[in-house]
Amino acid sequence: MTGPAVSVWIGHDLPPIWRDGIEYFLLSVDGELYLAPNRCPHRGGPLKFGRLDAAGDLICPMHGGAFSIASLLANPDTLRLTAVR
C-alpha cells in the first residue's frame, strides 16, 4: 500500500549551497522548502543530480540506491526553510 502522492522538486540547476561545511541542495516537498545534504551516505554521490523513481524515491546517481523523501526530511542535517516576516 502506498501513501498519498507527494509533490517533489529538486534544485538540479542551482549552484551549491554551503552551510557549516556541509553542501546542501534545495528540495521542495508539497510546497515547503528544505536544504538537504547533497551527499549520499554510501558513496558520497551528489544526490541533487539523482532522479525520482515511480515510487517517489530519490535515486543516487552514483550507485542507484533509493532514498525515500521522508528519510531525507528526517535527516538531522536537513533544514526546513521558513519565511521571516
LUMTITOR-357694 format. One record per residue: residue number from 1; x, z, y of N, C-alpha, C, O in turn. Coordinates in steps of 0.1 Angstrom, whole numbers, m for minus. Example, Ala and Ser with C-alpha at 12.3 -4.5 7.8 and 13.67 -1.06 7.14 Angstrom:
! LUMTITOR-357694
num nxx nzz nyy caxx cazz cayy cxx czz cyy oxx ozz oyy
1 132 78 m57 123 78 m45 132 78 m33 142 85 m33
2 128 71 m22 137 71 m11 129 79 0 134 80 11
This chain:
! LUMTITOR-357694
num nxx nzz nyy caxx cazz cayy cxx czz cyy oxx ozz oyy
1 8 0 m12 0 0 0 9 0 12 19 8 13
2 6 m8 22 14 m9 34 6 m3 46 m6 m1 45
3 13 2 56 7 8 67 3 m2 77 3 m14 75
4 m2 2 89 m7 m7 99 5 m16 104 16 m12 104
5 1 m28 109 12 m37 114 18 m31 127 11 m25 135
6 31 m32 128 39 m27 139 44 m39 146 50 m48 140
7 43 m39 160 49 m50 168 63 m46 172 65 m35 178
8 73 m54 168 87 m51 170 94 m62 177 92 m74 173
9 102 m59 186 111 m69 193 125 m63 194 127 m51 197
10 134 m72 192 149 m68 192 156 m75 203 154 m88 204
11 163 m69 211 171 m75 222 183 m82 217 194 m78 221
12 182 m92 209 193 m100 203 202 m105 214 214 m104 213
13 197 m111 225 204 m118 235 209 m109 247 216 m114 256
14 206 m96 246 211 m87 257 225 m83 255 230 m82 244
15 232 m80 266 246 m75 264 246 m62 258 236 m55 257
16 258 m58 253 260 m45 247 256 m33 256 258 m35 269
17 250 m23 251 246 m11 259 254 0 253 253 4 241
18 262 7 261 271 18 256 266 31 263 263 31 275
19 267 41 255 264 55 260 271 65 251 270 64 239
20 279 73 257 287 83 250 295 77 238 296 83 227
21 301 66 240 309 59 230 302 53 219 308 48 209
22 289 52 219 281 45 209 275 32 215 269 33 226
23 276 21 208 269 9 212 255 9 207 252 12 195
24 246 5 216 231 5 212 226 m9 214 232 m17 221
25 214 m11 209 206 m23 212 192 m19 216 188 m9 212
26 186 m27 224 173 m25 229 163 m29 218 163 m40 212
27 153 m20 215 143 m22 205 130 m18 210 128 m7 216
28 120 m26 209 107 m23 213 98 m22 201 98 m31 193
29 91 m11 200 82 m8 189 68 m5 194 67 6 201
30 58 m13 192 45 m11 197 45 m8 212 38 1 217
31 53 m15 220 53 m14 234 62 m2 240 63 m1 252
32 68 6 231 77 16 235 91 11 234 94 4 224
33 100 15 243 114 10 243 123 21 238 121 33 241
34 133 17 230 142 26 224 156 19 225 158 7 225
35 166 28 225 180 23 223 184 28 209 184 40 206
36 187 19 200 190 22 186 205 19 184 210 9 189
37 212 27 176 226 24 174 228 10 168 221 7 158
38 238 3 173 240 m11 169 251 m12 158 260 m19 159
39 249 m3 148 259 m3 137 253 1 124 247 12 123
40 254 m8 115 249 m5 101 257 7 95 270 6 96
41 251 17 90 258 28 84 266 25 72 275 32 68
42 263 13 65 270 10 53 283 2 56 293 5 50
43 282 m9 64 294 m17 66 297 m19 81 306 m27 84
44 290 m13 89 293 m14 104 288 m26 110 292 m29 122
45 280 m34 104 275 m46 110 266 m44 122 260 m33 123
46 266 m54 131 257 m53 143 243 m55 140 238 m66 138
47 235 m44 139 221 m45 135 213 m54 144 203 m60 140
48 216 m55 157 208 m62 166 208 m77 163 199 m85 168
49 217 m82 155 217 m96 150 210 m98 137 210 m109 131
50 204 m87 132 196 m88 120 183 m95 122 179 m99 133
51 175 m96 111 162 m102 112 152 m93 106 155 m84 98
52 139 m95 110 128 m87 104 123 m95 92 121 m107 93
53 122 m88 81 116 m94 69 101 m93 69 95 m88 78
54 94 m98 59 80 m98 58 74 m84 58 62 m82 62
55 81 m74 53 77 m61 53 79 m54 66 74 m42 68
56 86 m60 76 88 m54 89 101 m46 89 103 m39 99
57 109 m47 79 122 m40 79 133 m49 86 132 m61 86
58 142 m42 92 154 m49 98 164 m51 88 169 m41 81
59 169 m64 86 178 m67 76 192 m69 82 194 m76 92
60 202 m61 77 216 m61 82 221 m76 80 220 m81 69
61 227 m81 91 232 m95 90 245 m96 81 249 m107 77
62 252 m84 79 264 m84 71 262 m83 56 269 m90 48
63 253 m74 52 252 m72 38 238 m72 32 236 m70 20
64 228 m75 41 214 m77 36 207 m65 33 196 m65 28
65 212 m53 37 205 m41 35 193 m40 44 194 m44 56
66 182 m34 39 170 m33 47 168 m19 53 171 m9 46
67 165 m18 65 162 m6 72 148 m6 78 144 m15 86
68 140 4 74 127 4 80 128 8 95 137 15 99
69 118 3 102 118 6 117 116 22 118 122 27 127
70 108 28 110 106 42 110 119 50 109 122 60 115
71 128 45 100 141 51 98 150 49 110 158 58 113
72 149 38 116 157 36 129 153 45 139 161 51 147
73 139 47 141 134 56 151 137 70 148 139 78 157
74 138 74 135 141 88 131 156 91 132 160 103 132
75 164 81 134 179 84 135 181 93 148 176 90 158
76 188 104 146 190 113 157 198 107 169 197 112 180
77 205 95 167 212 89 178 203 79 185 207 74 196
78 191 76 180 182 66 187 176 74 198 171 85 197
79 175 67 210 170 73 222 157 65 226 157 53 227
80 147 73 229 134 67 234 135 67 249 139 77 256
81 133 55 255 133 53 269 120 57 276 110 53 270
82 120 65 286 108 68 293 109 65 308 120 64 314
83 98 62 314 98 59 328 99 71 337 93 82 333
84 106 71 347 107 82 357 98 78 369 100 67 374
85 90 87 372 80 84 383 83 94 395 77 93 405
